[in-house]
Amino acid sequence: MGETISITVNGNTVSVDAGQTLLEAVRGLGVEVPTLCHHPSLDPSGACRLCVVEITHPDWGGWSGLVTSCLYPVEPGLVVSTVSSRVHETRRTLLELYLARCPDSEEVKAIARREGVNATPYPDRPEADTCIQCGLCVRVCNELSTAAIAPLGRGTDKTVGPRPDDVGEDCVGCLACGEICPTGYIEWSRGDGTARIWNRDFALPVAEVTESDCRGCGSCEEACPFAIPRVVVRRGGLMAATISPHTCTGCGICAGACPTGAITQKSYPDAALTGAELGDDLRGRVITYACDRSAFRDGTDVVPVPCVGRVGVDEITACLARGADGVQLMCRDRDTCPYGDGGRRGEAQAVLADELAELVGLGAGRVAYTRPRPGIGGPDEARADFREDMEASPLEAPCIDDTVTGLDRTLALLKMMAERPELSPAGSGAEFETALLDRLLEPRIDGWRLAEAAADFSPGAGLLDEADRGAFRFRISPEQRRDMIDRLRAAPADAGCATLEELAQVKLLTRPGSWLEGIER
């Protein structure tokens, strides 16, 4: 733990972390302080002034003053009041001015009501809108995107936008400004394959499902932050995912989570993700999959993606198998992203891919998830830092297998690399392949390990014995899936499994999720 100091907040002496701002400290204690311009992903600006608090100190000879808590650092012995009469009077005046400027802003009215302000003595601003001049949109675009918008005009006519005619020629359609706007002033829409903001239309790479490749596992349902994919009953009683093209946001997170590669995106360079566009031989190169609001001075070996959650373990492994020294997933910022959970999923994919790379003998640290510092130059610096200490890949020639998709491709490439004499994989034979599968199954079958199940499984004919039953595949045929469902209806989950591979398939099929609704148990 870091250093703590003692301060007094509203009469109570408390310990807080040194280095915090007063706003961070009092909110950490559960004390509510209103703000309009504050966001944890951005440096504080103090623009709205609503976070004002009164402070004093035993050494100040009785002097006290008002400060914006988002900018003032904590210091030992500080005495803070968030509820003094001076604080209330200042907030009341500010909120009355905000109500006059933006009489239709629901956010302003809600904060005002919480502070006991229900009306304003000031006249409404002519042609009032809901922009409160908090500056969040400009700061998020300048610090965490492409600097496409700026303040426009002066005084009461001041507004924000990309240029006076509100056409965002430098806008990349990331929607971060609309996502972060507290009042909804920035108008944007998304649907039917198009996102619209700042008088520009951006084609969304809508996802679609190849039904014959789908195993109906529900991974897409779990991954999508918007609950758009649905696993539904198809022909013959089988279940497969469906994604509405009218509501798909184009983030591609479902495609990155799909274990079989059944989900693709329209109007999106999938060849770049698989490594084909980058080239068959990537030795000496470091590949960066970057959020498309990350601007680079040099875009060589950079693959822009709508969300790093779109990049599956198979894409990362394909780059490493082609000889890339390293693969970087660059997320601009999770908390200002309209795709929500994609950053966390991208990070998990990177961690898993790096573990697999180490297991196969490529060494640790080949794959990294990074979030660059704010500012236009942040992505370039993060990329340079990742490349700086990267050692050359030990692969002497590329490994390529484009005959399968999804995690089956990952398995094929990993086993191909493990056979290379220049690599020293962690183990061999069935034990090694079990370790690979356990890493890939772990995010999908919580709390179950194939290696542990092997000790108690009796009917087996040898793990991954291709001469007997064939190697494990994430993608299974509709007939295989129908057979498993029929057996599950009549027997316990582990009954009728002749090999551990079949048992793993059953575990995948029966893990909790909405797709189980179609199986009568």
Secondary structure, 3 states (H helix, E strand, C coil): CCCEEEEEECCEEEEEECCCEHHHHHHHCCCCCCCCCCCCCCCCCCCCCCCEEEEECHHHCCCEEEEECCCCECCCCCEEECCCHHHHHHHHHHHHHHHHHCCCCHHHHHHHHHCCCCCCCCCCCCCCCCCCCCCHHHHHHHHHCCCCCEEECCHHHCEEECCCCCCCCCCCCCCHHHHHCCCCCCCEEEECCEEEECCEEEECCCEEECHHHCCCCCHHHHHCCCCCCEEEECHHHCEEEECCCCCCCCCCHHHHHCCCCCEEECCCCHHHHHCCCCCCCCCCCEEEEEECCCCCCCCCCEEEECCHHHCCHHHHHHHHHCCCCEEEEECCCCCCCCCCCHHHHHHHHHHHHHHHHHHHCCCCCCEEEECCCCCCCHHHHHHHHHHHCCCCCCCCCCCCCCCCCHHHHHHHHHHHHHCCCCCCCCCCHHHHHHHHHHHHHCCCCCCCCHHHHHHHCCCCCCCCCCCCCCCCCCCCCHHHHHHHHHHHHHCCCCCCCCCHHHHHHHHHHHCCCHHHHHCCC
